[in-house]
Amino acid sequence: MMPMMGMQPQIILLKEGTDTSQGTPQLVSNINACMALADTVRTTLGPRGMDKLIHDDKGRVTISNDGATIMKLLDVVHPAAKTLVDVSLSQDAEVGDGTTTVVILSGEFLREAKPFVEEGVHPRVRAQYNRDLISVVYSSKHHTTGSRCTATAASASRQEAVEIQQTGHHRSSYGRE
């Protein structure tokens, strides 16, 4: 028999003060960081978009309301928020437009997912909840009882999603009988 090789415990060296949290608190921290970044550029969007004044460590001052410029100039250190910056820069490189929209849309998806994460709802349940909600809203556009369906979809709560996870089935308020 061969001796067991590679069974040594891993040793990870971290800088002092490094956050080593895991699980739900870390997910919530990641969501909060991305939402903060989205909120930063949110006010630049639209015809009444405001300019941002950015002062870097070299003493240069930039005033802009362009999402791509702001994303390039921000010194983001949080890993999840840095990923959102990378998505924005990729959008700028590939399409040349939509950087602010990508950041805001991602931030809103995360804002909507945060309560489900905090309540411990399984991601599959959340995904099914979104699919059901979309199908109800979509079907409301093609039926005369659309306003009632839309109101039902809008009133679907996190508690109902938790109930799906616990019982394993959908209630009729999700658009399924």
Rosetta blueprint (number, residue, H / E / L):
1 M L
2 M L
3 P L
4 M L
5 M L
6 G L
7 M L
8 Q L
9 P L
10 Q L
11 I L
12 I L
13 L L
14 L L
15 K L
16 E L
17 G L
18 T L
19 D L
20 T L
21 S L
22 Q L
23 G L
24 T H
25 P H
26 Q H
27 L H
28 V H
29 S H
30 N H
31 I H
32 N H
33 A H
34 C H
35 M H
36 A H
37 L H
38 A H
39 D H
40 T H
41 V H
42 R H
43 T L
44 T L
45 L L
46 G L
47 P L
48 R L
49 G L
50 M L
51 D L
52 K E
53 L E
54 I E
55 H E
56 D L
57 D L
58 K L
59 G L
60 R L
61 V E
62 T E
63 I E
64 S E
65 N L
66 D L
67 G H
68 A H
69 T H
70 I H
71 M H
72 K H
73 L H
74 L L
75 D L
76 V L
77 V L
78 H L
79 P H
80 A H
81 A H
82 K H
83 T H
84 L H
85 V H
86 D H
87 V H
88 S H
89 L H
90 S H
91 Q H
92 D H
93 A H
94 E H
95 V L
96 G L
97 D L
98 G L
99 T H
100 T H
101 T H
102 V H
103 V H
104 I H
105 L H
106 S H
107 G H
108 E H
109 F H
110 L H
111 R H
112 E H
113 A H
114 K H
115 P H
116 F H
117 V H
118 E H
119 E H
120 G L
121 V L
122 H L
123 P H
124 R H
125 V H
126 R H
127 A H
128 Q H
129 Y H
130 N H
131 R H
132 D H
133 L H
134 I H
135 S H
136 V H
137 V H
138 Y H
139 S H
140 S H
141 K L
142 H L
143 H L
144 T L
145 T L
146 G H
147 S H
148 R H
149 C H
150 T H
151 A H
152 T H
153 A H
154 A H
155 S H
156 A L
157 S L
158 R H
159 Q H
160 E H
161 A H
162 V H
163 E H
164 I H
165 Q H
166 Q H
167 T H
168 G L
169 H L
170 H L
171 R L
172 S H
173 S H
174 Y H
175 G L
176 R L
177 E L
